[in-house]
Amino acid sequence: MSEQLAIHGGKPTVPAGTIKPWPQITDADRQAVMEVLSGQSINEQRRIQAEALSQEWATYVGRKYCIPTNSGTAALHMCIAALGIEPGDEVIVPAFTFWATAAGVLHHNAIPIFVDIDPKTFCIDAAQIEGKLSERTKAVIAVHIHGMPADMDAILAVATQHGLKVIEDAAQAHGSKYKGVPCGSIGDVAGFSTQMSKTLTTGSEGGLFVTDDEDYHKQAALLQYFGELVVPGRERQEQEYNAYGLGWMYRGDVFGQAFVRSQLKRLDTNNALRIRNCNFLTEHLSKIKGIETPYVPPQCQPVYYNYVVGVKPDEVGLSISPRIFREKVQEALTAEGIHVGQWQRRPVPAQEIFQAQIGYGQGCPWTCGHAQPVEYRQEDYPNATAFIDSHFYLFDVNPPNDLDLMKLYVEAFEKVMDNLDRLVE
Ligand SMILES: Cc1ncc(COP(=O)(O)O)c(C=O)c1O
């Protein structure tokens, strides 16, 4: 008889305290943050850190311009503003993403139009974009979800054919590559998040806007700083206190910037270690019946922000729904000491804000006179719904967690899948 599952009173496979948290904090990171405090003027440090981070991230991604922000959502809103998207304009957004991708569109009184995802990569299905275009469509947002590059050639082809701009939401894809070039360097503009969980992080909140276009850069900079062009730390010299248009307060934070610059020095090393962990998982988990491992198109080099696992009850002869099977497997793995779980619980257009179509006030931006009527029908996004029902995340694949821990993850999966008869009684 196989070993008893932890959920049934057996010994957990992964002992408590084995999994190391992210981000890994080194003495170099501590020193980088301390330098902000040990300088003569913290205001001068604001300029030094913001300018250095702009330069370093622009160089890393291969872009001319970068503006550090206080969140990825802010960076994405700046993308919308930079491209001159007007109230009532429509922007194509994948139906599966964090809803901040669509929030940036709504913040500018524009209208998100959702497109279902590809069932293998879980990024936007480029083949379905054309069917959602109208004379009001101005841009497509390609989200590199879970660090998997979206199908950029196909997206750029539709965009070129229809005169659309391309925004990359690279919030989860620092260092991911499509055909050998970094995500965030392919579209017209891109936004990254450096929030705590991300593969490049400030340890708190933050984001990065990038582009090659001087005018887009200027428009984004105006939006970031109350409608003026000001370098943080140079307010006395540069601020006119005369807004040239509606702006927000999207400045980044000096301590987070110092921290993220220090983390950036280890981004490639950390990505390589995470990719090694995930390749090991794929090699071993793919041999287990009933488990689906990530598909990686040949032109893509993902960084695995999270490791995505699918379940296939039919493959193990079970006639229960993928959702119930997933919940059972997840519960059993959690008891084995692995951190697994759900992220999004429904496709973005199924969220209340889109179903009720009330952003603010009496229903703006859908009702404030700019937009064409739009319907968000839940049944239009079957791949996003099926993905959510049948997939979960294996968290903590980040370094310093290593292959020894990945072996325990694999053992836990094998143990759970060997005991399905007791798990699904
Ligand atoms: C795909 C995606 N887009 C946008 C965001 C927004 O980033 P932030 O939380 O930094 O505003 C996130 C972050 O969670 C994300 O995962």
The ligand as an SDF file (V2000), in Angstrom:
LIG
                    3D

 16 16  0  0  0  0  0  0  0  0999 V2000
   -0.4710   41.0720  -15.1010 C   0  0  0  0  0  0  0  0  0  0  0  0
   -0.4260   42.2230  -14.1260 C   0  0  0  0  0  0  0  0  0  0  0  0
   -0.6930   43.4620  -14.5800 N   0  0  0  0  0  0  0  0  0  0  0  0
   -0.6490   44.5290  -13.7700 C   0  0  0  0  0  0  0  0  0  0  0  0
   -0.3280   44.4080  -12.4320 C   0  0  0  0  0  0  0  0  0  0  0  0
   -0.3720   45.6170  -11.5670 C   0  0  0  0  0  0  0  0  0  0  0  0
    0.8330   45.8540  -10.8850 O   0  0  0  0  0  0  0  0  0  0  0  0
    0.8150   46.6090   -9.4760 P   0  0  0  0  0  0  0  0  0  0  0  0
    0.2220   45.6730   -8.4660 O   0  0  0  0  0  0  0  0  0  0  0  0
    2.2580   46.8940   -9.2200 O   0  0  0  0  0  0  0  0  0  0  0  0
    0.0210   47.8390   -9.6290 O   0  0  0  0  0  0  0  0  0  0  0  0
   -0.0070   43.1450  -11.9280 C   0  0  0  0  0  0  0  0  0  0  0  0
    0.4020   43.0080  -10.5180 C   0  0  0  0  0  0  0  0  0  0  0  0
    0.0040   42.3430   -9.7000 O   0  0  0  0  0  0  0  0  0  0  0  0
   -0.0880   42.0110  -12.7840 C   0  0  0  0  0  0  0  0  0  0  0  0
    0.1550   40.7920  -12.3390 O   0  0  0  0  0  0  0  0  0  0  0  0
  1  2  1  0
  2  3  1  0
  2 15  2  0
  3  4  2  0
  4  5  1  0
  5  6  1  0
  5 12  2  0
  6  7  1  0
  7  8  1  0
  8  9  2  0
  8 10  1  0
  8 11  1  0
 12 13  1  0
 12 15  1  0
 13 14  2  0
 15 16  1  0
M  END
$$$$
